[in-house]
């Protein structure tokens, strides 16, 4: 079956499955909408947690970071996985015992203040919308390539899909949908990785192939790298030859920024509201711990493969595109050429990726606007090297084509750095590396279609979880516990059906905002997500830690800490990413992606001194904190009305 038909089949079947599950398991009460009724099996919840946690950043963008940055990408791998362990083992059991399934609900009750609850809601909205912008961008990228629509249309389609199973199904629908999405995404990630490992190194397991030797010789544009060279050595040599400012295995970020980014990602992960709520969808604290262990196993299946996928992608990109003639390589296949290409894919002696018409994927991604080629030297061949090919992102000259058939650009060309042997001519969006990898390597069509379904599963699963958290924070915490609270009973005046309707309306509005952010993203997917984790580290992590382990922490300290941590981190990111990228506002050389660590420390310091300068919490609050830390019976998940 031809590629586009397979893509429609795989993606269509997965969407039908998700929507079917959402309709079957749609929420009928606020308990089912918020926490799936608290009756999900630990193994199923572990899968749902893994799908919720492994977003478009993990599936789509992380391998791109690995392929581009090499060792520097270790901060993302260590930070995200370490953060989950921190959350699962340190915080989740205590929060589950406390019995409050949203962070604002925990903050409001622990710090006995509606003001604190409201500030926490604001933090949730800031963090979640920043995070979800990356997910909707990922959805748009996948749709733009595989359904051959523009990115904006792709985002709108994704909004429609999420609307169905998030608004109708709530947490109950999302949970079982995410179980299916995890199965899809892990299969879609692992199978291409195995194909690539066998192709590049001959090793079945990508984890072993990452440390293995390449099966083929290839010309990197400057010299030939012989067969039998270790994968990492081949990348190091190619990076040096092509003028890249980093050596793949050495990096250039520096210890300081790497440390700050790792800590920000770890603590941000531990404070993510959409992951925390997952520990309330199981019946007990014991089940929450078991669920956390299963989730860690399911996450490891992808994260241990990711470095190999990034390395193989970089090798294949250089090997299969360097100095190849654009016109013949990207031409539409005739029937005979298509048959020859299929035969070449099954013949190890033939480099199928470089035969005539094997590069149609290049033109398809070019048409999506996420890849571009400027023939700067006029030789009709593609060259990849260090440096930007042109200024800014691709700005195409309508549908006008050049001498080789490439889309013409209006961008101003950028000359190669002095002394560099090769001039870079290609713009390659880092977020497409995983999605394009099977095509670059000329893998079978069904593998390419599978990765399309997997990319959508990863992005949609996290987007749905985040949108539900936003919805819950607005309907349950802001409306139910602040704006429409009965002062005498301290419970919501809203009926269960009224609050459920408010939650669905809030979810629908949140989807609209998320779609706008996906169409107008502040940066590439993984960087946007890193900003979200920094905001979470500066706002949620300290207030939860203090709430569990510091009996003396009061409402004044919590409010001041959250406000200072969030404001400092947000302003620093805005100044250094959107206002001025030249470093004018940079403090001590700290990058915006790692500033969340500094914001977190400020939160701790401000909260401590403010709490000690003001009255201690009431005795019943201190007794409650003491009880949370004692490992005995757990309180059930509560939902006050």
N, C-alpha and C positions, 0 to 999 in steps of 0.2 A: 504494500500500500504506500502511495506517495506521502511525503512528509506532512503537508498541510492537512490532509485528511486524517492522519494519525493524531496530529495535534488536536484537531477538533474532537476526535473520538475520546482521547485521554482526558482532556480538560472538561469536555461536556459531561462525561461519565462521572468525574470527580465532583463537579458542581451539582449534578443531579443527586449524588449521594449526600452531599452536605445539606442541601435544601430538604431532601427527604427526611433526614435525621432531625433537622430543626422542626419540621412540621410534626413529626411523630412525637418528639419530646418537648413540645412547646410548654412554656411555663404557664401554670394556672393560678399561681399565688406569688406573693412577694418572696416567700421562702425559696421557692423553686427558681424565681427570677434572679435572686441575689446569690444563693449558695447551693442551687440544685437540690434543695431539700435535705442536704447534709447526708445523703445516703449513697454516694459514689464509692465503688470498690477501690481500694488503694492502688491496685495495678492500673486500672483504667484512669484513675486520677493522676498517677505518675506519668502516663502517656499524655494526658491532657495538659499537665503542668509543663512537660517537656516541649510540647507544641506551642503552648502559650509563651514560654520563655525563649525558645529558638525562633526568632523572628526573621524577617527579611534580611536583617543585618547579618544573622548567622548563616542563613542559606545562600543568600545572593551576594552580599557585600564582603563578608569576612575573608573568603578565599581570594577575592580581589585585592584586599589589603595585604594578605600574605604574599601574593604574587608580586606586588609592587614594592612593598617595604622590607620583605624578608624578616630578619630578626626583630625589627621594631614592632612587627605585628604581634609579637609575643605578649605585649601588654593586654591586647584584647582577649587573647586565649586565656591567659592567667586571670585577668580581672573578672571576666564573665563566669568562668567555671568556679573560681575561688569564691566569688560573691554568692553563688548559689549554695555552696557548702556552708558559708557563713549564715545565710538566711535559714537554711533547712535545719541546721544543727544548733544554732544559737538563739534565733529569734522566733521562728515559727511555733515551736512547742509552747512558749510562753504566751504568745498572742492567741494561739488556739485555746489555751487554758483560760485566758481572760474572757474569751467568748465574743469578741467584737470582730466582725468580718471585714470592716473597712478601717483604714488608717484614721480617717477623721472621727469615726465612732470611738476608736481606742483613745485618740487624743482628747476628745471631748469629755469622756467619762474619767479617764485617768487624771486629767488636769482640771476636772470639775469646772469647765468653762465653755460657754457657747462661742465666745470670741476665739478661743483656741481651736474649737471645732471648725469654725468658719475659715480661719487662717489655713488649717489643714486642707479644707476643701479647695481653697485657692491654689495651694501647693500641688494637690492632685491634678487639678486642671492644667496647670503649667507643665508639669512633668509628663502627663499622659498625652497632651496634644503635641508636645515636642516629639515624643516617642512615636506617636501614631503618624506623624508627618512622614517619617522614614518608611513606615509600612505601606502607606498608600502610594508613595513614590515607587516602592518595589512592585506593587501591583501594576502600576502604570507601565513600568519597564517590561514586565513579563508580557502583558497584553500587547504592548506596542510591537514587540517582535513576533510573538507566536500567533496572534490573531491579526497581525498586520494592520493595526490601527495606530493613530498617534497616541502619545503618552496620556494626554488629557482625556481622551475618550476611554483609554484603559482604566484610568482612575475612576471615571464615572461608572463604568461597568462593575468595577470592584465595590464601589459604594452600594450599588444595587444588590449585589450578592450578600454583603455583610448586613445590609438592612434586613433581609429576609430572616437570616438565622440568629442575628443578635437581638433585633427588636421583638420578633415573635418568640424565639426560644429562650431568651435570657440565659442565665448561667447553666440551666439544665440543658438547653439546646446546644449551647456553646461547648459544654463539657464533652458530650458524646460526638459532636462534630469534630472537636479537636482530637479525640481518639483516632477518628478516621484520618484526619489531616496529618497526624504524626506518622501513621502507617504509610501514607502516601509520600510524605517528604523524606522519610528516612530511606525508603526503597529508592526514591528518585535521586537521592544524594549518593547512596552507596553503590548502586549498580554502575553508573557512569564512572565512579572512582575506581572500581575494580577493572573495568574495561581499560581505563587510562593507565593504571598501574601495570597491567599485562602488556599494553602497547609500548610503554616507555621503558620499563625495567624487566619485564618478564615475571614479576612477583604478583601473586594473586591478591595478597593483602596490601592495600595502599600504605598502611602503617610501616610495613617492611620495605615497600618500594621507595618510600621517602629517603631511606638510608642506603638504597641500592645503587646500582650502576645502570647507565642508559644502554639500550639494546642497539642503538643506531648511531652513526656519525651524522653530524649536521654542520652546515656553514652558518655561523652567526652574523655574517656580513663582513667580518674582518679576518677570521680564521676558521679552520675546520676543527670542531670538537670531536675527538675520536670516540668510537664505541668503546664501552668499558669504563668511561669516566663516571665518577660518582655524580649523582644528580645535583647535589649542592655545589660540588666543584665546577660542574658545567655551568651552573647559574652564576657563580662567582666570576668565572672567566668571561662569560658573556656580558655581564654587567660592566666589568672593567673595560672590555673591548669597545662597547657601545657608548662609553662615556658617562654612565650613570654615576652620580655622586656618592652612592653607597655601594658597599660590597654586600652581597645578599646575606651572608652569614654574620655580618658585623653590625650593620645598621648605622644610624647617625643621630637618632633622637636624643641620645645622652641618658645617663643613668637617672638624673633628676626628673626629667619630664616623663620618662618611662615609669618611674616609681609613682609619680603623682597620678598619671593616667590609670595605672593598675589599681591603685587604692580607690580612686574615684569610681571606677567600674565595679570593683568589689563591693564597696559600701552602697553604691547606687543600686546594684542588683539586690542587695539585702533589704533595701527600702522600697522596692518596686511594689506599688499597691496591687497591680493585677496578678502578681505571683503570690503575694501574701494571702489573698482571698481564697486561693486554691486549697489552703490547709483547713478551710471550713466546709469544704464540700464532701468530706469524709466523716464517718460517725464519731470518731474519738481521737484523742491525742495520740494514742498508740498507732492508730491507722494513719494519722498525719505523718508520724515518723517513718512508717513503712512506705508510705506514698513518696516521701522525700527521697528515700533510698532508691526506689524504682526510677524516679525521675532522673536522678543523677546517672544511673546506668543508661537510660535512654538518651540522655544528653551526650554522654561520652561516646556513644556510637557515631555521632556526627563530628564531635570536636576532635577526636583522635584522628579522623580522616582528613579534616580540613587542611592542615599544613601540606599534606601530600597533594591534594587537589590544587592548591595554589601554586605549588612548585611545578607540577606537571603542566598546568595551564600556561605558565610563563615560558617553559621550554617549548611547548607546542606552538605558542604564538610566534616565537622567534624562528623556530625550525620551519614552520609551514607557511609563513608569509614573507620572510625576508628575501628581497630581490626577486620577487615573482611578478610576472607580467600581468597587470590588472585586467587588461582587455580580454585575453583568452581565458584567464582563470575564473573570472566572474560571469562569463557569458552563459546564456541559457542553454542547458544541455539538450542535444538532440537525443533521439531514441537510442542510437548507437553509443553515444557518449555516456548516457545514463547507465546503460548496460555495462559498459567498460568500467565505470566508476564503482558499481556494485561489485563487479568481479575483483577490482583492485582492493576493495575493503577486506576481502577474504584472502588476499595474497600478501603475506608478510614481506615478500621481496619487492613489492611495489609501494611507493609512497603515495597512497591514495589521496592524501590531503593536498598534493601539489599537481595532480593531473588536471587537464583542461576541464573547465566548468565545475571543479570541486569547490570553488570559492564563491558560489552564489550566496552563501551565508553572509559574506563580507558586504555585498551589495544590499542585502535585505536589512542588515543592521544599519548600514549607511542610510537607507531610506527611512529608518526609524529616527534618525537624528542623533543616535548614540555612538556612532562611529563615523569618521570622516577621513578622507585621503586628499592631500594636496600635493600634486606632482611638481615639487619645487625645482627639481633638476631637469624635468622634461624627458626623462628616459622611459616613461611608461611603466616603471617598476616600483613596487612598494618598498620603502625603507623604514625600519624601526630603529630608533636610537634615543639617547637622552635628549631632554629639552622639549619644549612645546613646539608643535608643528606650526601653529599660528596663534594669534592673540584671542583669548576668550573661548567660549563654547562655539560649536559650529553654527554659522549663520549662512544658510544656503542661498544661492542665487536662483530662487524659484526652482524650476525643474530643469534648468539648463545643464547640459552635460559637456564635459571636456573631451579632448581628443581620444582618450582611452575609454570613455563612457562613464567616468566618475561624475558625481554631483559637484558642480562648481560652487566654490565658497566665496563669500564677500569679505572674509576675515583677512587681516594683514599677516603676511608670513613672518615667522620669527627665525632669524638665522641661527645656525648651529653654534654652540659655544666654541671659543677659540681653541684650535688644536684638536678638535674632535673629528675623527675620520669619516663618520657618516652623519648626514643631516636627517633628523626625524621628520617624517612626512605624515604621520598617522595620529589622529585623536581617537583614543580608545577609552570610553567611559569605564571606570573601574568597577561599576556596579553590574556590568554585564559579563564579567569574566567566567563565572560559574555557568551561566545560561548559555554562553557562546562556546564553552569548552568542548562539549561533544561535537559541535559542528567544526570547530577548528581542527580537531583530531580526526574528522571524517568518520565518526562512529555511526552505527546503524540508525535509521530513521526512528525506530521505536524508542531508542534510548533518548534521542533528542526530544521526542514528544513527552516522554516520562519526566524529564527534567522541567519541562514547562508546567506540568501539573504539580510537581513538587515545589517549584518556586511560588506558585500561587497559594498552595496550601500553607507554606511558611508565613507568607505575608498576611494572608487573611486570618489565620488563627490568632496571631498576636493582635492584629487590628481589632478583632472582635472582643478579645479580652480587655483591651484598653478602653474601648468605647463603653463596655459594660461597667467598668470601674468609674468612668466619668458619670455615666447615668446613675449609678448607685449613690455616688457622692452627692449629686444634686438632689435626687428624689428622697433618699433615705436620710442623709446627714443634714443637708441644707434646708430642704422643705419640711421633712418629717420631724427633725430634732431641733430645729432653730426657729424657722419662720412660722410653722403651724404646731408648735409644741404647747401642750396644756401645762400651764405653770404649776397647777396643783398636783397633777399626777406625774409630771415630767415625761409624759408620753405623747405620741403624735395624735393630733386631732383628725388626721386623714384616715379614712378606712383603707382596708387592704386593697380593694379594687381601685380606689383613688390614687394610692401611692404607686400601684402597678402601672396605671395609665400615665402618671407623671414620669415614671422611670422610662417607659417606652417613648414618650415624647422627647425626653432629654436625650435618649439614645439616638433618635432620629435627627435631632438638631446637631448632636455631636458628630454624626456621620457626615453631615453637610460641611461642618467646619474642617473635619479631617480631610475630606475631599479637596477643599480649597488649599490646605497646606500641602497635600500631595501634589497638586498641580503647580504650586509655587514653593518648592522645598528650599530651605536655607542652605543646604549642602548635600553631599552624597550620603547615601543611606546610613552607612556605619558611623559617619561623623555626626549626623543628626542624632542618632541613637546614643552616641557617646555624650552629647550635650544633655540629653534627657537623663542619663545615668548620673551625670555630674549634678544636675538639679536635685535628683532624688537623694544623692549622697549628702548634699548640703542642707536639705530640708527634713527628710523623713528618717534617715538612719539615726541621727543623734537624738531626735525626740522619742524614738522607740527605745533606744538603748537607755536613755535617761529614765524613761517611764517604767522600765522593767527593773533596772539595777540601782536606781538612786531614789530612795524614799523621800529625800529632802527636796527633790525637784518639784517646783510648784508651777502654777499656771503662768505667772509672770515670766519665769525663766523660759518656759516652753514657747510662749508667744514671741518673746524677744529673740530667742534663738532661731526659730523658724523664719521670722521676718528678715533678720540680718543675713542668715545663710542663703536663703533663696534670692534676696535682692542683690547681694554681692555677686553671687555666681551668675545670675541672669544678666546683670549690667556688664560684667566682665566679658561674657560671651558676645553680647550685642556689640560692644565697643570694638572687640578684636576680630569679629567675623563679619559684621555688617557695616559698621561705621568706617573703620580704618584697618586694613589688613597689613599695613607696613610695620606694625609693631609699636606704634606711637603710645598705645595704652597698655602695653605688655608690662607686667610686674615681675622683675627678677627672671625674665626669660621664660616664664611659665606659659605654656600654650593653653588655649581656651578649652581643649578637650580634657585637660587635667586640673582645671581650676576648681572643680567640685571638691577636691580634697582640702584645699585651703578654705573654701566656704564651709565645709564640714567642721574643720577645726575652729573657725570663728563661731560657729553655732555652739559648739561645746563650751568654749570660753565664755561667751556672752550669757548663755543659759546658766552656767555655774555661778557667775558673779551676781547676776540679777536675782537668782533664786536665793542666794545667801544674804542678799541685801533686803529681801522682802520676807513676809510672813511664811512660816512653814505650812505645808498642806494640812488639811484636817486629819485628825487621828484615824478616822475610818478609811481615808485614802491610803495612809501609810500602812495600815493593817492589810488592806487589799493588795498592795504591792508586795508585802511580805508573803502573803498567801500565794500569789502567783509564782513566786520563786520556789515554793515548797513542792517537791514532786509527788503530789498525790492527786486525787480525783479531779477530773477536768470539768469545767462548766460547759454546758452545751452551747452551741452557737445561738446567740440571741438576736431577736429583732423586735425592738420596742415599738409599740403603737400608743 
